[in-house]
């Protein structure tokens, strides 16, 4: 799935963990490794964005 906005945090995190495990095995061709690394970076950024948003919402709720 290329559209990250359709993923929940949990789904994105699970996919990221799967990518990390595959990369750590070290037996992938270079091109596949690069593609997985790029996807992993996108997922990492997306997860961070969701966490930042959740933190902001919690802060806003706490200030009410």
N, C-alpha and C positions, 0 to 999 in steps of 0.2 A: 504494500500500500504506500503510495507516494504522498498522498495528502495527509500530512501530519495532523491537521486540524480535526480530522475524523477520529483520531486515536484518543483514548482516555490516557491519563497519566500511567495507570497500571499497565495498559497494553504497550505503550511506548517504552516503559521501563523494562518490561519483559523482553521486548524485541532487542533493546539495547544490551541486556544481559546475554542474550543468545548470540548476538554479534561479537561481543567481547570473548565469549567462550570459543567461538569459531576462530577468531583471530589469534587467540592464545595457543591454539593447537599448532599453528604455524605451518600447516601443510597445504596452504592455498596458493594458487598462482598469483602473481603480483597484481594483475588487473583486478581479480576478484577481491583481493585484500584491500586494494585501494577503494573499490566501490563500497565494500563493507565499512571501511574506515569512514568514508564520507557519509554514509547513511547513519553510522553510529554518532558522528559529530552532530548531524541534524537532529537526531533523537535526543542527544544530550542537551543541546540548546533548547529544544522544545520542552523537555522535562523541567529544565531550569526556569523557563518562562512560566510554566504552569505553577511551579513552586513559588516563584516571586509573586504571581497573581494571588495565590492563596494566602501568602503572608500579608499582602496588602489588604485583602478582605478581612483577615483576622484583626489586623491593626485598626481598620476602620470600625469594625464592630465593637472592639474593645474601647474605643474612644467615645462611643455613644452614651 
